[in-house]
Amino acid sequence: MSITPTLTVAFAFVTVLIGVLFNNSRIGDLRAMTEKRFDDVNRHIDDKFALLAERIDRMNDNILRILADHDARLRKLEKID
């Protein structure tokens, strides 16, 4: 019996094993990159919601200020009559 078939099978097995390990590491890199991108998008969305909440609060304060001013004017007009 010759050692050549055994070496051929062993070489093929090692080659496949190296390919599988390399692909697994690349999949891990892809997963890490995808998670980072999702984290960046989530952070961006959270920042936009924070800005929106601040803008809504400012608008609410302005509306309350205007309503208080109108209320004061109406009270003043009611006292005159």
C-alpha positions as CSV (number, residue, x, y, z in Angstrom):
1,M,0.0,0.0,0.0
2,S,1.1,3.5,-0.8
3,I,1.1,6.5,1.5
4,T,-0.1,8.8,-1.4
5,P,-3.9,8.1,-1.0
6,T,-3.6,8.7,2.8
7,L,-1.7,11.9,2.3
8,T,-4.2,13.1,-0.3
9,V,-7.2,12.4,2.0
10,A,-5.4,14.1,4.9
11,F,-4.5,17.1,2.8
12,A,-8.1,17.4,1.6
13,F,-9.4,17.1,5.2
14,V,-6.9,19.8,6.4
15,T,-7.8,22.1,3.5
16,V,-11.5,21.8,4.3
17,L,-10.9,22.3,8.0
18,I,-8.9,25.5,7.3
19,G,-11.6,26.7,5.0
20,V,-14.3,26.1,7.6
21,L,-12.3,27.9,10.4
22,F,-11.6,30.8,8.1
23,N,-15.3,31.2,7.1
24,N,-16.3,31.0,10.8
25,S,-13.9,33.8,11.6
26,R,-15.3,35.9,8.7
27,I,-18.8,35.3,9.8
28,G,-17.8,36.5,13.3
29,D,-16.4,39.6,11.7
30,L,-19.5,40.2,9.7
31,R,-21.7,39.7,12.8
32,A,-19.5,42.3,14.7
33,M,-19.7,44.7,11.9
34,T,-23.5,44.3,11.6
35,E,-24.0,44.8,15.3
36,K,-21.9,48.0,15.2
37,R,-23.9,49.4,12.4
38,F,-27.2,48.6,14.2
39,D,-25.8,50.2,17.3
40,D,-24.9,53.3,15.3
41,V,-28.3,53.5,13.8
42,N,-30.0,53.0,17.2
43,R,-27.9,55.8,18.6
44,H,-28.7,58.1,15.7
45,I,-32.5,57.4,16.2
46,D,-32.2,58.0,19.9
47,D,-30.5,61.3,19.3
48,K,-33.2,62.4,16.9
49,F,-35.9,61.4,19.3
50,A,-34.2,63.4,22.0
51,L,-34.0,66.5,19.7
52,L,-37.7,66.0,18.9
53,A,-38.6,65.7,22.6
54,E,-36.7,69.0,23.3
55,R,-38.5,70.7,20.4
56,I,-41.9,69.5,21.6
57,D,-41.1,70.7,25.1
58,R,-40.2,74.2,23.8
59,M,-43.3,74.3,21.7
60,N,-45.4,73.3,24.7
61,D,-43.8,76.0,26.8
62,N,-44.5,78.6,24.0
63,I,-48.1,77.5,23.7
64,L,-48.6,77.7,27.5
65,R,-47.0,81.1,27.6
66,I,-49.3,82.4,24.7
67,L,-52.4,80.9,26.4
68,A,-51.4,82.5,29.7
69,D,-51.0,85.8,27.9
70,H,-54.4,85.5,26.2
71,D,-56.0,84.5,29.5
72,A,-54.5,87.6,31.1
73,R,-55.8,89.8,28.3
74,L,-59.3,88.3,28.5
75,R,-59.4,88.9,32.3
76,K,-58.3,92.5,31.8
77,L,-61.0,93.0,29.2
78,E,-63.6,91.4,31.4
79,K,-62.7,93.8,34.2
80,I,-63.1,96.8,32.0
81,D,-66.7,95.9,31.0
